[in-house]
Amino acid sequence: MEFIQQNIPDVLLIKPTVHLDGRGYFIETFRQDLLEDVIGYSINFLQDNESKSTKGVLRGLHYQLPPYTQAKLVRVIKGRVLDVAVDIRRSSPTFSQHVVAELTGENKHQLFIPHGFAHGFVVLSEHATFAYKVDSYYAPKHDRGLAFNDPTLDIDWQLPSQQLQLSAKDQSQPTLNNAKELFE
């Protein structure tokens, strides 16, 4: 596995080694020991999630407040998504900056998103199956989000806005400047 720091060093692009032969392929999608060596602390993923979406579906930007903050390890099993992680740690030198990665079923890349980030993705292919690990259970009362189209964040979702499909919840999220609860 190759671990590549992004423009925000706490976020890692992970390129697993793909072993191909005439039967297909094999990859290790997660190695706790290797990830912990790179990030420098222990991680204990507790829940795996999977979603299937069609082109233009945008999920995010989501985060959970303490004590239920979530680190995530995300990947695409099938299809293609644009994945985004936004630093919402007020004391961080990269506050309000974001990392963008194209994750596909073909490239097998993964993104590690630590605590203190809002996360979202948009489906660029006709369909996509998205899988991720989290280190804290879903806690609805601590669930928060940011507006996907916040001009302060200036995220290029790579699709025209009329093609985007969002849940009612994601359509009504506050901008970063209006979010009442972020991380210090």
ChimeraX commands (.cxc) that place a marker at each C-alpha (Angstrom):
marker #1 position 0.00,0.00,0.00 radius 0.5
marker #1 position 1.13,3.48,-0.81 radius 0.5
marker #1 position 0.05,6.33,1.51 radius 0.5
marker #1 position 0.15,9.79,-0.07 radius 0.5
marker #1 position -0.35,12.96,1.99 radius 0.5
marker #1 position -2.67,15.42,0.29 radius 0.5
marker #1 position -2.61,19.24,0.29 radius 0.5
marker #1 position -3.97,18.88,3.84 radius 0.5
marker #1 position -1.38,16.46,5.28 radius 0.5
marker #1 position -3.81,14.75,7.70 radius 0.5
marker #1 position -5.82,13.45,4.74 radius 0.5
marker #1 position -4.27,10.47,2.95 radius 0.5
marker #1 position -4.82,9.02,-0.48 radius 0.5
marker #1 position -4.20,5.29,-0.23 radius 0.5
marker #1 position -3.23,3.27,-3.27 radius 0.5
marker #1 position -3.50,-0.43,-2.47 radius 0.5
marker #1 position -1.39,-2.95,-4.33 radius 0.5
marker #1 position -3.51,-4.77,-6.89 radius 0.5
marker #1 position -2.46,-8.35,-7.61 radius 0.5
marker #1 position -3.75,-9.29,-11.07 radius 0.5
marker #1 position -3.73,-12.66,-12.79 radius 0.5
marker #1 position -5.88,-14.63,-15.19 radius 0.5
marker #1 position -8.50,-15.24,-12.48 radius 0.5
marker #1 position -9.04,-11.59,-11.64 radius 0.5
marker #1 position -7.47,-9.55,-8.86 radius 0.5
marker #1 position -6.77,-9.49,-5.12 radius 0.5
marker #1 position -6.20,-6.43,-2.92 radius 0.5
marker #1 position -5.87,-5.73,0.77 radius 0.5
marker #1 position -8.33,-2.89,1.31 radius 0.5
marker #1 position -7.36,-2.20,4.93 radius 0.5
marker #1 position -4.32,-2.84,7.11 radius 0.5
marker #1 position -4.71,-1.31,10.54 radius 0.5
marker #1 position -1.03,-1.62,11.40 radius 0.5
marker #1 position 0.12,0.18,8.24 radius 0.5
marker #1 position -2.45,2.96,8.57 radius 0.5
marker #1 position -1.59,3.53,12.24 radius 0.5
marker #1 position 2.13,3.70,11.40 radius 0.5
marker #1 position 1.43,6.49,8.93 radius 0.5
marker #1 position -1.10,8.53,10.93 radius 0.5
marker #1 position 0.74,8.08,14.23 radius 0.5
marker #1 position -2.21,7.08,16.42 radius 0.5
marker #1 position -4.56,4.15,16.99 radius 0.5
marker #1 position -7.70,3.79,14.92 radius 0.5
marker #1 position -10.54,1.44,15.70 radius 0.5
marker #1 position -13.12,1.21,12.94 radius 0.5
marker #1 position -16.49,0.09,14.35 radius 0.5
marker #1 position -18.92,0.22,11.45 radius 0.5
marker #1 position -18.85,-0.41,7.69 radius 0.5
marker #1 position -21.33,1.40,5.44 radius 0.5
marker #1 position -22.21,1.04,1.77 radius 0.5
marker #1 position -24.37,3.11,-0.55 radius 0.5
marker #1 position -25.40,2.80,-4.17 radius 0.5
marker #1 position -26.26,5.96,-6.08 radius 0.5
marker #1 position -26.89,7.17,-9.60 radius 0.5
marker #1 position -25.09,9.87,-11.57 radius 0.5
marker #1 position -25.40,13.31,-10.02 radius 0.5
marker #1 position -26.28,12.13,-6.52 radius 0.5
marker #1 position -24.37,14.32,-4.08 radius 0.5
marker #1 position -24.15,13.12,-0.49 radius 0.5
marker #1 position -22.67,15.60,1.96 radius 0.5
marker #1 position -21.01,17.53,3.32 radius 0.5
marker #1 position -21.50,15.60,6.60 radius 0.5
marker #1 position -19.78,15.39,9.98 radius 0.5
marker #1 position -20.58,14.42,13.58 radius 0.5
marker #1 position -19.92,16.44,16.70 radius 0.5
marker #1 position -18.01,15.18,19.76 radius 0.5
marker #1 position -18.07,12.77,21.37 radius 0.5
marker #1 position -19.17,10.98,18.18 radius 0.5
marker #1 position -16.74,12.47,15.66 radius 0.5
marker #1 position -15.85,10.09,12.87 radius 0.5
marker #1 position -12.68,9.28,11.01 radius 0.5
marker #1 position -13.48,7.58,7.70 radius 0.5
marker #1 position -11.76,5.31,5.23 radius 0.5
marker #1 position -13.70,5.59,1.97 radius 0.5
marker #1 position -13.53,3.77,-1.37 radius 0.5
marker #1 position -15.55,3.02,-4.48 radius 0.5
marker #1 position -16.32,-0.59,-5.31 radius 0.5
marker #1 position -17.97,0.12,-8.64 radius 0.5
marker #1 position -18.27,3.34,-10.64 radius 0.5
marker #1 position -16.64,6.72,-10.20 radius 0.5
marker #1 position -17.06,9.49,-7.61 radius 0.5
marker #1 position -15.49,12.80,-6.76 radius 0.5
marker #1 position -14.75,12.62,-3.04 radius 0.5
marker #1 position -14.29,15.77,-0.93 radius 0.5
marker #1 position -12.99,16.34,2.61 radius 0.5
marker #1 position -13.24,19.85,4.14 radius 0.5
marker #1 position -11.13,20.88,7.13 radius 0.5
marker #1 position -13.55,22.32,9.71 radius 0.5
marker #1 position -11.07,22.56,12.61 radius 0.5
marker #1 position -11.08,26.28,13.46 radius 0.5
marker #1 position -7.57,26.16,14.93 radius 0.5
marker #1 position -6.09,24.38,11.90 radius 0.5
marker #1 position -3.84,26.27,9.47 radius 0.5
marker #1 position -5.85,24.59,6.69 radius 0.5
marker #1 position -9.28,25.54,8.10 radius 0.5
marker #1 position -11.89,25.77,5.29 radius 0.5
marker #1 position -9.57,24.15,2.74 radius 0.5
marker #1 position -10.54,20.91,1.05 radius 0.5
marker #1 position -9.07,17.81,-0.54 radius 0.5
marker #1 position -10.58,16.34,-3.69 radius 0.5
marker #1 position -9.91,12.82,-4.97 radius 0.5
marker #1 position -11.40,10.82,-7.79 radius 0.5
marker #1 position -12.14,7.34,-6.49 radius 0.5
marker #1 position -13.12,4.61,-8.93 radius 0.5
marker #1 position -13.75,0.90,-8.99 radius 0.5
marker #1 position -10.86,0.68,-11.44 radius 0.5
marker #1 position -8.17,2.71,-9.63 radius 0.5
marker #1 position -9.09,1.19,-6.22 radius 0.5
marker #1 position -7.85,4.36,-4.47 radius 0.5
marker #1 position -9.10,5.14,-0.98 radius 0.5
marker #1 position -9.20,8.31,1.08 radius 0.5
marker #1 position -8.52,8.43,4.82 radius 0.5
marker #1 position -10.38,11.35,6.38 radius 0.5
marker #1 position -9.50,12.10,10.03 radius 0.5
marker #1 position -11.65,13.65,12.75 radius 0.5
marker #1 position -12.46,17.31,12.21 radius 0.5
marker #1 position -13.49,17.11,8.56 radius 0.5
marker #1 position -16.79,17.37,6.72 radius 0.5
marker #1 position -17.12,14.76,3.99 radius 0.5
marker #1 position -19.12,14.41,0.82 radius 0.5
marker #1 position -19.07,12.89,-2.64 radius 0.5
marker #1 position -20.83,13.17,-5.98 radius 0.5
marker #1 position -21.35,10.29,-8.42 radius 0.5
marker #1 position -19.75,10.93,-11.82 radius 0.5
marker #1 position -20.58,7.57,-13.45 radius 0.5
marker #1 position -24.04,6.19,-14.27 radius 0.5
marker #1 position -24.02,4.27,-10.96 radius 0.5
marker #1 position -21.57,3.95,-8.08 radius 0.5
marker #1 position -21.23,1.68,-5.09 radius 0.5
marker #1 position -19.46,3.52,-2.27 radius 0.5
marker #1 position -18.10,1.83,0.86 radius 0.5
marker #1 position -16.57,3.27,3.99 radius 0.5
marker #1 position -15.42,2.47,7.48 radius 0.5
marker #1 position -16.05,4.77,10.45 radius 0.5
marker #1 position -14.56,4.76,13.93 radius 0.5
marker #1 position -17.71,5.95,15.72 radius 0.5
marker #1 position -21.31,4.85,15.34 radius 0.5
marker #1 position -23.87,7.06,13.63 radius 0.5
marker #1 position -25.33,9.45,16.20 radius 0.5
marker #1 position -28.32,11.32,14.71 radius 0.5
marker #1 position -28.38,13.99,17.44 radius 0.5
marker #1 position -24.73,14.84,16.67 radius 0.5
marker #1 position -25.10,14.73,12.88 radius 0.5
marker #1 position -24.32,18.03,11.13 radius 0.5
marker #1 position -23.53,19.27,7.64 radius 0.5
marker #1 position -22.40,22.12,5.44 radius 0.5
marker #1 position -23.83,23.53,2.24 radius 0.5
marker #1 position -22.33,21.72,-0.74 radius 0.5
marker #1 position -22.39,24.97,-2.73 radius 0.5
marker #1 position -20.87,27.27,-0.10 radius 0.5
marker #1 position -19.01,29.96,-2.09 radius 0.5
marker #1 position -16.40,30.18,0.68 radius 0.5
marker #1 position -15.44,26.55,0.07 radius 0.5
marker #1 position -15.51,26.93,-3.74 radius 0.5
marker #1 position -15.76,23.19,-4.45 radius 0.5
marker #1 position -15.91,22.20,-8.10 radius 0.5
marker #1 position -18.23,19.20,-8.10 radius 0.5
marker #1 position -17.52,18.67,-11.83 radius 0.5
marker #1 position -21.21,18.49,-12.78 radius 0.5
marker #1 position -23.65,21.29,-13.62 radius 0.5
marker #1 position -25.83,22.19,-10.64 radius 0.5
marker #1 position -29.00,21.16,-12.50 radius 0.5
marker #1 position -27.65,17.58,-12.67 radius 0.5
marker #1 position -27.07,17.33,-8.91 radius 0.5
marker #1 position -29.50,15.33,-6.78 radius 0.5
marker #1 position -29.49,16.02,-3.05 radius 0.5
marker #1 position -31.60,14.94,-0.11 radius 0.5
marker #1 position -33.84,17.56,1.50 radius 0.5
marker #1 position -31.42,17.59,4.44 radius 0.5
marker #1 position -28.41,18.29,2.23 radius 0.5
marker #1 position -30.25,21.05,0.37 radius 0.5
marker #1 position -30.76,23.01,3.59 radius 0.5
marker #1 position -27.34,22.83,5.27 radius 0.5
marker #1 position -25.69,26.06,6.49 radius 0.5
marker #1 position -22.60,27.62,4.98 radius 0.5
marker #1 position -19.32,27.32,6.86 radius 0.5
marker #1 position -19.66,30.91,8.12 radius 0.5
marker #1 position -23.17,30.18,9.43 radius 0.5
marker #1 position -22.44,26.78,10.95 radius 0.5
marker #1 position -22.89,27.05,14.69 radius 0.5
marker #1 position -20.98,23.91,15.64 radius 0.5
marker #1 position -17.56,23.15,14.23 radius 0.5
marker #1 position -14.35,21.82,15.74 radius 0.5
marker #1 position -11.79,23.86,17.65 radius 0.5
marker link #1:1,2 radius 0.2
marker link #1:2,3 radius 0.2
marker link #1:3,4 radius 0.2
marker link #1:4,5 radius 0.2
marker link #1:5,6 radius 0.2
marker link #1:6,7 radius 0.2
marker link #1:7,8 radius 0.2
marker link #1:8,9 radius 0.2
marker link #1:9,10 radius 0.2
marker link #1:10,11 radius 0.2
marker link #1:11,12 radius 0.2
marker link #1:12,13 radius 0.2
marker link #1:13,14 radius 0.2
marker link #1:14,15 radius 0.2
marker link #1:15,16 radius 0.2
marker link #1:16,17 radius 0.2
marker link #1:17,18 radius 0.2
marker link #1:18,19 radius 0.2
marker link #1:19,20 radius 0.2
marker link #1:20,21 radius 0.2
marker link #1:21,22 radius 0.2
marker link #1:22,23 radius 0.2
marker link #1:23,24 radius 0.2
marker link #1:24,25 radius 0.2
marker link #1:25,26 radius 0.2
marker link #1:26,27 radius 0.2
marker link #1:27,28 radius 0.2
marker link #1:28,29 radius 0.2
marker link #1:29,30 radius 0.2
marker link #1:30,31 radius 0.2
marker link #1:31,32 radius 0.2
marker link #1:32,33 radius 0.2
marker link #1:33,34 radius 0.2
marker link #1:34,35 radius 0.2
marker link #1:35,36 radius 0.2
marker link #1:36,37 radius 0.2
marker link #1:37,38 radius 0.2
marker link #1:38,39 radius 0.2
marker link #1:39,40 radius 0.2
marker link #1:40,41 radius 0.2
marker link #1:41,42 radius 0.2
marker link #1:42,43 radius 0.2
marker link #1:43,44 radius 0.2
marker link #1:44,45 radius 0.2
marker link #1:45,46 radius 0.2
marker link #1:46,47 radius 0.2
marker link #1:47,48 radius 0.2
marker link #1:48,49 radius 0.2
marker link #1:49,50 radius 0.2
marker link #1:50,51 radius 0.2
marker link #1:51,52 radius 0.2
marker link #1:52,53 radius 0.2
marker link #1:53,54 radius 0.2
marker link #1:54,55 radius 0.2
marker link #1:55,56 radius 0.2
marker link #1:56,57 radius 0.2
marker link #1:57,58 radius 0.2
marker link #1:58,59 radius 0.2
marker link #1:59,60 radius 0.2
marker link #1:60,61 radius 0.2
marker link #1:61,62 radius 0.2
marker link #1:62,63 radius 0.2
marker link #1:63,64 radius 0.2
marker link #1:64,65 radius 0.2
marker link #1:65,66 radius 0.2
marker link #1:66,67 radius 0.2
marker link #1:67,68 radius 0.2
marker link #1:68,69 radius 0.2
marker link #1:69,70 radius 0.2
marker link #1:70,71 radius 0.2
marker link #1:71,72 radius 0.2
marker link #1:72,73 radius 0.2
marker link #1:73,74 radius 0.2
marker link #1:74,75 radius 0.2
marker link #1:75,76 radius 0.2
marker link #1:76,77 radius 0.2
marker link #1:77,78 radius 0.2
marker link #1:78,79 radius 0.2
marker link #1:79,80 radius 0.2
marker link #1:80,81 radius 0.2
marker link #1:81,82 radius 0.2
marker link #1:82,83 radius 0.2
marker link #1:83,84 radius 0.2
marker link #1:84,85 radius 0.2
marker link #1:85,86 radius 0.2
marker link #1:86,87 radius 0.2
marker link #1:87,88 radius 0.2
marker link #1:88,89 radius 0.2
marker link #1:89,90 radius 0.2
marker link #1:90,91 radius 0.2
marker link #1:91,92 radius 0.2
marker link #1:92,93 radius 0.2
marker link #1:93,94 radius 0.2
marker link #1:94,95 radius 0.2
marker link #1:95,96 radius 0.2
marker link #1:96,97 radius 0.2
marker link #1:97,98 radius 0.2
marker link #1:98,99 radius 0.2
marker link #1:99,100 radius 0.2
marker link #1:100,101 radius 0.2
marker link #1:101,102 radius 0.2
marker link #1:102,103 radius 0.2
marker link #1:103,104 radius 0.2
marker link #1:104,105 radius 0.2
marker link #1:105,106 radius 0.2
marker link #1:106,107 radius 0.2
marker link #1:107,108 radius 0.2
marker link #1:108,109 radius 0.2
marker link #1:109,110 radius 0.2
marker link #1:110,111 radius 0.2
marker link #1:111,112 radius 0.2
marker link #1:112,113 radius 0.2
marker link #1:113,114 radius 0.2
marker link #1:114,115 radius 0.2
marker link #1:115,116 radius 0.2
marker link #1:116,117 radius 0.2
marker link #1:117,118 radius 0.2
marker link #1:118,119 radius 0.2
marker link #1:119,120 radius 0.2
marker link #1:120,121 radius 0.2
marker link #1:121,122 radius 0.2
marker link #1:122,123 radius 0.2
marker link #1:123,124 radius 0.2
marker link #1:124,125 radius 0.2
marker link #1:125,126 radius 0.2
marker link #1:126,127 radius 0.2
marker link #1:127,128 radius 0.2
marker link #1:128,129 radius 0.2
marker link #1:129,130 radius 0.2
marker link #1:130,131 radius 0.2
marker link #1:131,132 radius 0.2
marker link #1:132,133 radius 0.2
marker link #1:133,134 radius 0.2
marker link #1:134,135 radius 0.2
marker link #1:135,136 radius 0.2
marker link #1:136,137 radius 0.2
marker link #1:137,138 radius 0.2
marker link #1:138,139 radius 0.2
marker link #1:139,140 radius 0.2
marker link #1:140,141 radius 0.2
marker link #1:141,142 radius 0.2
marker link #1:142,143 radius 0.2
marker link #1:143,144 radius 0.2
marker link #1:144,145 radius 0.2
marker link #1:145,146 radius 0.2
marker link #1:146,147 radius 0.2
marker link #1:147,148 radius 0.2
marker link #1:148,149 radius 0.2
marker link #1:149,150 radius 0.2
marker link #1:150,151 radius 0.2
marker link #1:151,152 radius 0.2
marker link #1:152,153 radius 0.2
marker link #1:153,154 radius 0.2
marker link #1:154,155 radius 0.2
marker link #1:155,156 radius 0.2
marker link #1:156,157 radius 0.2
marker link #1:157,158 radius 0.2
marker link #1:158,159 radius 0.2
marker link #1:159,160 radius 0.2
marker link #1:160,161 radius 0.2
marker link #1:161,162 radius 0.2
marker link #1:162,163 radius 0.2
marker link #1:163,164 radius 0.2
marker link #1:164,165 radius 0.2
marker link #1:165,166 radius 0.2
marker link #1:166,167 radius 0.2
marker link #1:167,168 radius 0.2
marker link #1:168,169 radius 0.2
marker link #1:169,170 radius 0.2
marker link #1:170,171 radius 0.2
marker link #1:171,172 radius 0.2
marker link #1:172,173 radius 0.2
marker link #1:173,174 radius 0.2
marker link #1:174,175 radius 0.2
marker link #1:175,176 radius 0.2
marker link #1:176,177 radius 0.2
marker link #1:177,178 radius 0.2
marker link #1:178,179 radius 0.2
marker link #1:179,180 radius 0.2
marker link #1:180,181 radius 0.2
marker link #1:181,182 radius 0.2
marker link #1:182,183 radius 0.2
marker link #1:183,184 radius 0.2
view
